[in-house]
Amino acid sequence: MAPVVTVSRLREIINDLMDHIEKDLRITEVTIPDERRYYWQISEDELIEKLDGNHSSLTVLSLSQVAPILQFFAEALPPYKGA
């Protein structure tokens, strides 16, 4: 049987990670340096074009576009120093 990940479980995991970053690490934002301005794989022009359309922001930012943002965020956090 192939492994299955439910949307609700994935949401729970992501929420737990974000809670840990905010509450335990006390990190609420990450500055994106100019050289990493295009940290995701959608150009600024394409994003503006999509946001100017009739779609909601949540529809525009698909999982494939959010993934690079999360990757950049992960790289910007301090390294994990296990217990």
N, C-alpha and C positions, 0 to 999 in steps of 0.2 A: 504494500500500500504506500502510495506517495505521501510525503509529509504535507500537512496542511497548516497554514497560518490564517487565523481568522482576522478580520478587520478589527474586531473589538480587542483582541489580544495585542495586535500590533499597536493600536491606539494606546492601550494600557502601558506597554513597554516604553513608547515614545514619551508619554506623559510622565512616567516615572523618571526617565532620563532628564527631561526638562526640569522637573521638580528638584532633582538632585543638583543640577547646575545652578538653578536660582537659589535654592534654600541652603544647600550645604556648601557649595563653592562660592556662593554670593556673586555670581556673574549674571548680569541682566542684559548685557549687550557686548558685541564684539565689533571693534573697528576694522573696517576693510581698507587696507592700504591701497594707495593709488595703483600700484603695480598689479594688484589683484582685483581691480575694479570689475573685470569681467570674469568673476569667479564662478559664474554659472554659464550654462551652455545656450543661452538665449541672448541675442544682441539687445542692446538698449532700444534700438529702433524697432525691433520686432516686438518687444514688450510694450512699448508705447502704442504701437499699431493695434495690438491685441486689447490693451486696456481701453483704447478709444472705441472699440467695437461694442456690441450689445451684450457681451458676456460678463458675468460676474468675475471678480478677482479670483475667487476660489476655482472657478472653471479654468481660468487662464493658467494658473500655476498648477500644472499637472505634477504627478509624482516624479516624473522624469526630470522636471525642471527644479523641483524642490531638493532632490537628492544631492546635486552639487552644492547647494547652499548648506545642507547639513554636513557634507564632507568638509567644506571650508570651516564651518563652525567647529567641528571636531578637531581639526588641525590647529585652530586658534586657542583651544582650551589648554590649560596647563596639563602636563603629563600625569597620568594616574599613578599614585603612590600607594599601592595596596596596603591593607591593614597589617 
